[in-house]
Amino acid sequence: MTEPTGALQLRLVVHAEDLDAAVAFFRDALGLPAELDLTTPGDGEDARVVVLDAGRATLELVNTPQRSLIDSLEVGRDVSREIRVALEVDDAAGATARAVAAGAEEVAPPTRTPWGSLNARLEGPAGLQLTLFQQVEPE
């Protein structure tokens, strides 16, 4: 019997009522290129899936005190839900401005964290809370 090698890819599957708007937000405003765009004809509305390339994927698991600590540092109050999507970007301020212009709600502007990143918190499409983070030198 061979040993399991682990996952080859993490794919976060998100239902979006307005798929075109969600694709435009993540593809156009945040620069995630489409890897797959597949439409299957159906009885009525066609079924469609769009897979966007978000770079390297990790699964970050936190306990309740850590979630509260992150919220305190990034936002100043508890705002997280059970799932938050964090995307590393080259320019947190620029990416935040583009995301807000594309319809995201800014919860907190880019804020320096003690672990060496500049993090912005947003409410994005499809009910996703987002952190856009840029790696910077720790203070």
C-alpha positions in Angstrom: 0.0 0.0 0.0 1.4 3.4 -0.9 1.5 6.3 1.5 -0.8 9.2 0.7 1.0 12.2 -0.8 -1.4 14.9 0.3 -3.5 17.1 -1.8 -2.3 18.3 -5.2 -4.6 21.4 -5.2 -6.9 23.3 -2.9 -10.0 24.5 -4.7 -12.4 26.7 -2.8 -15.8 26.3 -4.4 -18.1 29.3 -3.9 -21.7 29.6 -5.0 -22.4 33.1 -6.5 -25.9 34.1 -7.5 -24.5 36.7 -9.9 -21.6 34.7 -11.4 -20.7 37.3 -14.0 -20.3 40.0 -11.3 -18.2 37.7 -9.1 -16.0 36.6 -12.0 -15.5 40.3 -13.0 -14.6 41.2 -9.5 -12.0 38.5 -8.9 -10.7 38.3 -12.5 -10.7 42.0 -13.4 -10.4 43.9 -10.1 -8.0 41.4 -8.4 -6.3 40.0 -11.4 -7.0 36.2 -11.0 -6.9 34.8 -14.5 -9.5 32.3 -15.7 -8.1 28.8 -15.8 -11.4 27.2 -16.9 -14.7 28.6 -18.1 -17.2 25.8 -18.8 -20.9 26.1 -19.7 -23.2 23.1 -19.8 -26.6 23.6 -21.5 -29.5 22.9 -19.3 -33.3 23.0 -19.2 -33.7 26.8 -18.7 -30.5 28.5 -17.4 -27.2 26.9 -18.4 -24.9 25.6 -15.7 -21.6 27.4 -15.6 -18.3 27.1 -13.7 -15.3 29.4 -13.8 -12.1 28.4 -12.1 -9.7 31.3 -11.4 -6.0 30.8 -10.8 -5.3 32.3 -7.3 -1.7 31.1 -7.1 -0.4 28.9 -4.3 -3.1 27.6 -2.0 -2.8 26.9 1.8 -5.3 26.0 4.4 -5.0 28.2 7.5 -6.7 26.8 10.6 -7.1 29.1 13.6 -8.7 28.7 17.0 -11.2 31.3 18.4 -8.6 33.3 20.3 -6.4 33.6 17.2 -9.4 34.6 15.1 -10.2 37.3 17.6 -6.6 38.5 17.7 -6.5 38.8 13.9 -9.8 40.7 13.9 -8.5 43.0 16.7 -5.3 43.8 14.8 -6.8 44.2 11.3 -10.2 45.7 12.1 -10.3 46.7 15.7 -13.3 44.5 16.5 -14.6 40.9 15.9 -16.0 40.7 12.4 -14.9 37.3 11.1 -17.2 34.5 10.1 -16.3 30.8 9.9 -14.6 31.3 6.5 -12.5 34.2 5.3 -10.5 34.2 2.0 -7.1 35.8 2.2 -5.3 36.7 -1.0 -1.6 37.8 -1.1 -1.2 40.8 -3.4 1.8 42.9 -4.4 0.2 46.2 -3.3 -2.4 46.1 -0.6 -3.5 49.7 -0.9 -3.8 49.5 -4.7 -5.6 46.1 -4.6 -8.0 47.5 -2.0 -8.8 50.6 -4.0 -9.5 48.4 -7.1 -11.7 46.0 -5.1 -13.7 48.9 -3.6 -14.1 50.5 -7.0 -15.4 47.1 -8.3 -18.1 46.9 -5.5 -16.4 45.5 -2.4 -17.1 47.1 0.9 -14.1 48.1 2.9 -14.3 46.9 6.5 -10.8 48.1 7.4 -8.1 49.8 5.3 -4.6 48.2 4.9 -3.2 47.9 8.4 0.3 46.8 9.4 0.4 43.6 11.5 3.1 42.5 13.9 3.7 39.4 11.7 5.0 41.4 8.8 2.1 42.1 6.5 -0.2 44.9 5.5 -3.7 43.6 5.6 -7.0 45.1 4.4 -10.4 43.6 5.2 -13.3 43.6 2.7 -16.7 42.3 2.2 -16.7 40.9 -1.4 -19.1 39.3 -3.7 -20.8 35.9 -3.1 -20.9 36.6 0.6 -17.1 36.2 1.0 -15.1 38.2 3.6 -11.7 38.9 2.2 -8.3 39.8 3.5 -5.9 41.3 0.9 -2.4 41.1 2.4 1.0 42.3 1.3 4.2 40.9 2.9 6.3 43.8 4.3 9.1 44.0 6.8 8.0 43.4 10.5 8.1 46.5 12.6 
